[in-house]
Amino acid sequence: MEDVITEAAPPSRFLEEDLNIFTPPSAPLPSPFLIFPHNTPQPLNPSLLIVALSPSSLSLFHPSLQTLTLTLTLTASLILPERPLSPLSLLPLSPSALLASSPSPVPAARSSSVARALLSLHPSSVLILDSLLPRHFRARLSSDPPLAFKLETSAERAHPLKILPDLPYYPSGSVVDGLSAAILSRCQLLNIRASLCVSWPEFDVSVLSLIKGLLQGGVLKGFDFGFTEAEVSKFGRSKDRVFHSELYI
């Protein structure tokens, strides 16, 4: 006869997900919000909102950010209540262009709410700069030339003057996720002109030069990024370039 006290309990007849019905749901997190300095005019309504998420785009704007923070105050900061530091800072690049930079990644579960708060600025057009992740790319990644592709909303595709006119479209079957996908999806819902640029490798001198050329030849004509090609060479060569992907999704 089995000892009911010392014998191991039989397997549960409930599935793991069914056991969750006996625990109370977690309290919902507060919504992200924007904090504006007292001297910021309202509403902002920038003609162009650039969202820098990739290491390359953050490095590209870094010297400009140092100059701007010395001469201008922040336009706004986007706050996640559960995090001590602001994940997004907003600075004016020009009277009509606003830069939102995110040096730390935004949790995937908060991407939609962050995108909603960011687009409450009501920009006329949006440019998102993000990295191409090998696990999300349908084709093979070469170790030689840098790559950049774009995705667009319907409003941008129908517009005669493109934000990124010279970039090919992201290959069919490839995937984008996280905050960049949430912002692009939100722009599609709001019928906002928006373009997402994904580049490979994540960080390299050639990628910096590629993105710089795209911006200076398009939406930021004449903008001074604060460094020369010789100064950029100190960043070196990315280890990502030796990686090859044959993943198909």
HELIX and SHEET records of a PDB file:
HELIX    1   1 ASP A   18  PHE A   22  5                                   5    
HELIX    2   2 PRO A   55  THR A   71  1                                  17    
HELIX    3   3 ALA A  108  ARG A  110  5                                   3    
HELIX    4   4 SER A  111  LEU A  118  1                                   8    
HELIX    5   5 LEU A  119  LEU A  121  5                                   3    
HELIX    6   6 PRO A  134  HIS A  136  5                                   3    
HELIX    7   7 SER A  154  ALA A  158  1                                   5    
HELIX    8   8 GLY A  178  LEU A  190  1                                  13    
HELIX    9   9 VAL A  205  GLN A  216  1                                  12    
HELIX   10  10 GLU A  229  VAL A  232  1                                   4    
HELIX   11  11 SER A  233  PHE A  235  5                                   3    
HELIX   12  12 LYS A  239  VAL A  242  5                                   4    
SHEET    1   A 8 PHE A  33  ILE A  35  0                                        
SHEET    2   A 8 ALA A  76  ILE A  79 -1                                        
SHEET    3   A 8 LEU A  88  PRO A  92 -1                                        
SHEET    4   A 8 ALA A  97  SER A 101 -1                                        
SHEET    5   A 8 LEU A  48  ALA A  52  1                                        
SHEET    6   A 8 SER A 125  SER A 131  1                                        
SHEET    7   A 8 ARG A 193  TRP A 200  1                                        
SHEET    8   A 8 LEU A 147  GLU A 152 -1                                        
END                                                                             
